[in-house]
Amino acid sequence: QVQLVESGGGLAQAGGSLRLSCAASGSIFSIGAMGWYRQAPGKSRELVAVISSGGSTEYADSVKGRFTISRDNGKNTVFLQMNSLKPEDTAVYYCNMKVPIRSYWGQGTQVTVSS
């Protein structure tokens, strides 16, 4: 019904930047909240950033001031701009969307930050 496709992950050096994107396709009439989560090896999945349908945002304390979440409603896409990357940002990043009340997940994209 709804598929989320993520892109933009890869390798970066500490202090560098990456931009993740996640585009939804399928039977979509409206999208509510969008978010990014991440999961590092041996750890549980944690929320990184969320953006509501109205544009309000929330960030995990560990990424505040470094990451920015945004959305393009016309393209059914959510972005995560990641600056000043740290090795501890290394994880698989997943996007999530409510369409319109059901929750959908992307396949995950690997982000690796070297020292």
CYANA upper distance limits for C-alpha pairs under 8 A (distance plus 0.5 A):
  1 GLN  CA     26 GLY  CA      6.01
  1 GLN  CA     27 SER  CA      6.24
  2 VAL  CA     24 ALA  CA      7.25
  2 VAL  CA     25 SER  CA      6.22
  2 VAL  CA     26 GLY  CA      5.10
  2 VAL  CA     27 SER  CA      6.49
  2 VAL  CA     28 ILE  CA      7.65
  2 VAL  CA    104 TYR  CA      7.85
  3 GLN  CA     24 ALA  CA      6.11
  3 GLN  CA     25 SER  CA      5.89
  3 GLN  CA     26 GLY  CA      6.84
  3 GLN  CA    104 TYR  CA      8.12
  3 GLN  CA    105 TRP  CA      8.47
  3 GLN  CA    106 GLY  CA      7.76
  4 LEU  CA     22 CYS  CA      6.75
  4 LEU  CA     23 ALA  CA      6.07
  4 LEU  CA     24 ALA  CA      5.00
  4 LEU  CA     25 SER  CA      7.10
  4 LEU  CA     95 CYS  CA      8.18
  4 LEU  CA    104 TYR  CA      7.90
  4 LEU  CA    105 TRP  CA      6.98
  4 LEU  CA    106 GLY  CA      5.23
  4 LEU  CA    107 GLN  CA      7.91
  5 VAL  CA     22 CYS  CA      5.87
  5 VAL  CA     23 ALA  CA      5.90
  5 VAL  CA     24 ALA  CA      7.04
  5 VAL  CA    106 GLY  CA      6.36
  5 VAL  CA    107 GLN  CA      7.49
  6 GLU  CA     20 LEU  CA      7.64
  6 GLU  CA     21 SER  CA      6.10
  6 GLU  CA     22 CYS  CA      4.77
  6 GLU  CA     23 ALA  CA      7.15
  6 GLU  CA     94 TYR  CA      8.30
  6 GLU  CA     95 CYS  CA      7.82
  6 GLU  CA    106 GLY  CA      6.84
  6 GLU  CA    107 GLN  CA      7.56
  6 GLU  CA    108 GLY  CA      7.23
  6 GLU  CA    109 THR  CA      7.02
  7 SER  CA     20 LEU  CA      6.29
  7 SER  CA     21 SER  CA      5.90
  7 SER  CA     22 CYS  CA      6.98
  7 SER  CA    109 THR  CA      7.22
  8 GLY  CA     18 LEU  CA      7.40
  8 GLY  CA     19 ARG  CA      6.22
  8 GLY  CA     20 LEU  CA      4.98
  8 GLY  CA     21 SER  CA      6.75
  8 GLY  CA    109 THR  CA      8.18
  9 GLY  CA     18 LEU  CA      7.56
  9 GLY  CA     19 ARG  CA      7.99
  9 GLY  CA     20 LEU  CA      6.71
  9 GLY  CA    109 THR  CA      5.97
  9 GLY  CA    110 GLN  CA      5.96
  9 GLY  CA    111 VAL  CA      5.60
 10 GLY  CA     18 LEU  CA      8.49
 10 GLY  CA    109 THR  CA      8.37
 10 GLY  CA    110 GLN  CA      6.57
 10 GLY  CA    111 VAL  CA      5.56
 10 GLY  CA    112 THR  CA      6.69
 11 LEU  CA    111 VAL  CA      6.63
 11 LEU  CA    112 THR  CA      5.34
 11 LEU  CA    113 VAL  CA      6.41
 11 LEU  CA    114 SER  CA      8.05
 12 ALA  CA     16 GLY  CA      6.46
 12 ALA  CA     17 SER  CA      7.42
 12 ALA  CA     18 LEU  CA      7.82
 12 ALA  CA     85 LEU  CA      8.23
 12 ALA  CA    111 VAL  CA      8.31
 12 ALA  CA    112 THR  CA      6.80
 12 ALA  CA    113 VAL  CA      5.40
 12 ALA  CA    114 SER  CA      6.89
 13 GLN  CA     85 LEU  CA      7.87
 13 GLN  CA    113 VAL  CA      5.87
 13 GLN  CA    114 SER  CA      5.43
 13 GLN  CA    115 SER  CA      6.81
 14 ALA  CA     84 SER  CA      7.41
 14 ALA  CA     85 LEU  CA      5.73
 14 ALA  CA     86 LYS  CA      5.53
 14 ALA  CA     87 PRO  CA      6.82
 14 ALA  CA    113 VAL  CA      6.36
 14 ALA  CA    114 SER  CA      6.23
 14 ALA  CA    115 SER  CA      5.85
 15 GLY  CA     83 ASN  CA      7.53
 15 GLY  CA     84 SER  CA      4.63
 15 GLY  CA     85 LEU  CA      5.33
 15 GLY  CA     86 LYS  CA      6.94
 16 GLY  CA     83 ASN  CA      6.64
 16 GLY  CA     84 SER  CA      5.96
 16 GLY  CA     85 LEU  CA      5.96
 17 SER  CA     81 GLN  CA      8.04
 17 SER  CA     82 MET  CA      5.90
 17 SER  CA     83 ASN  CA      4.92
 17 SER  CA     84 SER  CA      6.74
 17 SER  CA     85 LEU  CA      6.64
 18 LEU  CA     81 GLN  CA      6.75
 18 LEU  CA     82 MET  CA      5.72
 18 LEU  CA     83 ASN  CA      7.25
 19 ARG  CA     79 PHE  CA      7.48
 19 ARG  CA     80 LEU  CA      6.17
 19 ARG  CA     81 GLN  CA      4.99
 19 ARG  CA     82 MET  CA      6.43
 20 LEU  CA     79 PHE  CA      6.01
 20 LEU  CA     80 LEU  CA      5.50
 20 LEU  CA     81 GLN  CA      6.94
 20 LEU  CA     82 MET  CA      8.42
 21 SER  CA     77 THR  CA      7.32
 21 SER  CA     78 VAL  CA      6.29
 21 SER  CA     79 PHE  CA      4.95
 21 SER  CA     80 LEU  CA      6.97
 22 CYS  CA     77 THR  CA      5.92
 22 CYS  CA     78 VAL  CA      5.82
 22 CYS  CA     79 PHE  CA      6.93
 22 CYS  CA     95 CYS  CA      6.98
 22 CYS  CA    106 GLY  CA      8.08
 23 ALA  CA     75 LYS  CA      7.74
 23 ALA  CA     76 ASN  CA      6.24
 23 ALA  CA     77 THR  CA      4.81
 23 ALA  CA     78 VAL  CA      7.17
 24 ALA  CA     76 ASN  CA      6.02
 24 ALA  CA     77 THR  CA      6.82
 25 SER  CA     76 ASN  CA      8.10
 28 ILE  CA     99 VAL  CA      7.16
 28 ILE  CA    100 PRO  CA      8.45
 29 PHE  CA     99 VAL  CA      8.09
 29 PHE  CA    100 PRO  CA      7.96
 30 SER  CA     99 VAL  CA      6.63
 30 SER  CA    100 PRO  CA      6.13
 31 ILE  CA     53 SER  CA      7.61
 31 ILE  CA     73 ASN  CA      8.43
 31 ILE  CA     76 ASN  CA      8.04
 31 ILE  CA     97 MET  CA      7.32
 31 ILE  CA     98 LYS  CA      6.23
 31 ILE  CA     99 VAL  CA      5.27
 31 ILE  CA    100 PRO  CA      5.65
 32 GLY  CA     52 SER  CA      6.89
 32 GLY  CA     53 SER  CA      5.39
 32 GLY  CA     97 MET  CA      7.38
 32 GLY  CA     98 LYS  CA      5.65
 32 GLY  CA     99 VAL  CA      6.82
 32 GLY  CA    100 PRO  CA      6.20
 32 GLY  CA    101 ILE  CA      7.73
 33 ALA  CA     50 VAL  CA      7.51
 33 ALA  CA     51 ILE  CA      6.24
 33 ALA  CA     52 SER  CA      4.76
 33 ALA  CA     53 SER  CA      5.82
 33 ALA  CA     97 MET  CA      6.46
 33 ALA  CA     98 LYS  CA      6.25
 34 MET  CA     50 VAL  CA      6.22
 34 MET  CA     51 ILE  CA      5.89
 34 MET  CA     52 SER  CA      6.89
 34 MET  CA     53 SER  CA      8.23
 34 MET  CA     78 VAL  CA      7.26
 34 MET  CA     95 CYS  CA      7.89
 34 MET  CA     96 ASN  CA      6.18
 34 MET  CA     97 MET  CA      5.04
 34 MET  CA     98 LYS  CA      7.24
 35 GLY  CA     47 LEU  CA      8.17
 35 GLY  CA     48 VAL  CA      8.04
 35 GLY  CA     49 ALA  CA      6.10
 35 GLY  CA     50 VAL  CA      4.56
 35 GLY  CA     51 ILE  CA      6.66
 35 GLY  CA     78 VAL  CA      8.27
 35 GLY  CA     95 CYS  CA      6.17
 35 GLY  CA     96 ASN  CA      5.62
 35 GLY  CA     97 MET  CA      7.01
 36 TRP  CA     47 LEU  CA      6.86
 36 TRP  CA     48 VAL  CA      5.96
 36 TRP  CA     49 ALA  CA      5.85
 36 TRP  CA     50 VAL  CA      6.87
 36 TRP  CA     80 LEU  CA      8.04
 36 TRP  CA     93 TYR  CA      7.30
 36 TRP  CA     94 TYR  CA      6.17
 36 TRP  CA     95 CYS  CA      5.02
 36 TRP  CA     96 ASN  CA      6.72
 37 TYR  CA     45 ARG  CA      7.06
 37 TYR  CA     46 GLU  CA      5.98
 37 TYR  CA     47 LEU  CA      4.90
 37 TYR  CA     48 VAL  CA      5.50
 37 TYR  CA     49 ALA  CA      7.58
 37 TYR  CA     93 TYR  CA      6.14
 37 TYR  CA     94 TYR  CA      5.60
 37 TYR  CA     95 CYS  CA      6.75
 37 TYR  CA     96 ASN  CA      8.18
 38 ARG  CA     45 ARG  CA      6.01
 38 ARG  CA     46 GLU  CA      6.04
 38 ARG  CA     47 LEU  CA      7.09
 38 ARG  CA     48 VAL  CA      7.14
 38 ARG  CA     91 ALA  CA      6.35
 38 ARG  CA     92 VAL  CA      5.89
 38 ARG  CA     93 TYR  CA      4.75
 38 ARG  CA     94 TYR  CA      6.41
 39 GLN  CA     43 LYS  CA      6.76
 39 GLN  CA     44 SER  CA      6.39
 39 GLN  CA     45 ARG  CA      4.87
 39 GLN  CA     46 GLU  CA      6.85
 39 GLN  CA     91 ALA  CA      5.75
 39 GLN  CA     92 VAL  CA      5.82
 39 GLN  CA     93 TYR  CA      7.11
 40 ALA  CA     44 SER  CA      7.78
 40 ALA  CA     45 ARG  CA      7.97
 40 ALA  CA     90 THR  CA      7.11
 40 ALA  CA     91 ALA  CA      4.79
 40 ALA  CA     92 VAL  CA      6.89
 41 PRO  CA     91 ALA  CA      7.66
 47 LEU  CA     59 TYR  CA      8.44
 47 LEU  CA     60 ALA  CA      7.20
 48 VAL  CA     59 TYR  CA      6.33
 48 VAL  CA     60 ALA  CA      5.68
 48 VAL  CA     63 VAL  CA      7.72
 49 ALA  CA     57 THR  CA      7.64
 49 ALA  CA     58 GLU  CA      6.07
 49 ALA  CA     59 TYR  CA      4.88
 49 ALA  CA     60 ALA  CA      6.78
 49 ALA  CA     68 THR  CA      8.46
 49 ALA  CA     69 ILE  CA      7.02
 50 VAL  CA     57 THR  CA      6.08
 50 VAL  CA     58 GLU  CA      5.90
 50 VAL  CA     59 TYR  CA      7.21
 50 VAL  CA     69 ILE  CA      7.54
 51 ILE  CA     55 GLY  CA      6.21
 51 ILE  CA     56 SER  CA      5.99
 51 ILE  CA     57 THR  CA      4.93
 51 ILE  CA     58 GLU  CA      7.20
 51 ILE  CA     69 ILE  CA      7.31
 51 ILE  CA     70 SER  CA      7.54
 51 ILE  CA     71 ARG  CA      8.27
 52 SER  CA     56 SER  CA      5.84
 52 SER  CA     57 THR  CA      7.06
 55 GLY  CA     70 SER  CA      8.48
 57 THR  CA     69 ILE  CA      7.87
 59 TYR  CA     63 VAL  CA      7.12
 59 TYR  CA     64 LYS  CA      6.37
 60 ALA  CA     64 LYS  CA      6.85
 63 VAL  CA     67 PHE  CA      6.16
 66 ARG  CA     82 MET  CA      6.69
 66 ARG  CA     83 ASN  CA      5.65
 66 ARG  CA     84 SER  CA      6.54
 66 ARG  CA     85 LEU  CA      8.21
 67 PHE  CA     80 LEU  CA      7.23
 67 PHE  CA     81 GLN  CA      6.00
 67 PHE  CA     82 MET  CA      5.03
 67 PHE  CA     83 ASN  CA      6.51
 68 THR  CA     80 LEU  CA      6.18
 68 THR  CA     81 GLN  CA      5.57
 68 THR  CA     82 MET  CA      7.17
 69 ILE  CA     78 VAL  CA      7.80
 69 ILE  CA     79 PHE  CA      6.14
 69 ILE  CA     80 LEU  CA      5.12
 69 ILE  CA     81 GLN  CA      6.91
 70 SER  CA     78 VAL  CA      6.35
 70 SER  CA     79 PHE  CA      5.74
 70 SER  CA     80 LEU  CA      7.12
 71 ARG  CA     76 ASN  CA      8.15
 71 ARG  CA     77 THR  CA      6.22
 71 ARG  CA     78 VAL  CA      4.80
 71 ARG  CA     79 PHE  CA      6.49
 72 ASP  CA     76 ASN  CA      6.50
 72 ASP  CA     77 THR  CA      5.75
 72 ASP  CA     78 VAL  CA      6.86
 73 ASN  CA     77 THR  CA      6.93
 85 LEU  CA     89 ASP  CA      7.07
 85 LEU  CA    113 VAL  CA      7.30
 86 LYS  CA     90 THR  CA      8.18
 86 LYS  CA    113 VAL  CA      6.72
 86 LYS  CA    114 SER  CA      8.27
 86 LYS  CA    115 SER  CA      8.15
 87 PRO  CA    112 THR  CA      7.85
 87 PRO  CA    113 VAL  CA      5.21
 87 PRO  CA    114 SER  CA      6.17
 87 PRO  CA    115 SER  CA      6.62
 88 GLU  CA    113 VAL  CA      8.09
 89 ASP  CA    111 VAL  CA      8.04
 89 ASP  CA    112 THR  CA      7.91
 89 ASP  CA    113 VAL  CA      7.22
 90 THR  CA    110 GLN  CA      8.30
 90 THR  CA    111 VAL  CA      5.89
 90 THR  CA    112 THR  CA      5.07
 90 THR  CA    113 VAL  CA      6.02
 91 ALA  CA    110 GLN  CA      6.61
 91 ALA  CA    111 VAL  CA      6.05
 91 ALA  CA    112 THR  CA      7.15
 92 VAL  CA    108 GLY  CA      6.35
 92 VAL  CA    109 THR  CA      5.89
 92 VAL  CA    110 GLN  CA      4.91
 92 VAL  CA    111 VAL  CA      6.51
 93 TYR  CA    108 GLY  CA      5.77
 93 TYR  CA    109 THR  CA      5.76
 93 TYR  CA    110 GLN  CA      6.73
 93 TYR  CA    111 VAL  CA      7.48
 94 TYR  CA    105 TRP  CA      7.28
 94 TYR  CA    106 GLY  CA      6.13
 94 TYR  CA    107 GLN  CA      7.17
 94 TYR  CA    108 GLY  CA      4.96
 94 TYR  CA    109 THR  CA      7.12
 95 CYS  CA    105 TRP  CA      6.34
 95 CYS  CA    106 GLY  CA      5.80
 95 CYS  CA    108 GLY  CA      7.74
 96 ASN  CA    103 SER  CA      7.29
 96 ASN  CA    104 TYR  CA      6.05
 96 ASN  CA    105 TRP  CA      5.17
 96 ASN  CA    106 GLY  CA      6.96
 97 MET  CA    103 SER  CA      6.13
 97 MET  CA    104 TYR  CA      5.88
 97 MET  CA    105 TRP  CA      7.32
 98 LYS  CA    102 ARG  CA      5.72
 98 LYS  CA    103 SER  CA      4.96
 98 LYS  CA    104 TYR  CA      6.84
 99 VAL  CA    103 SER  CA      6.95
 99 VAL  CA    104 TYR  CA      7.90
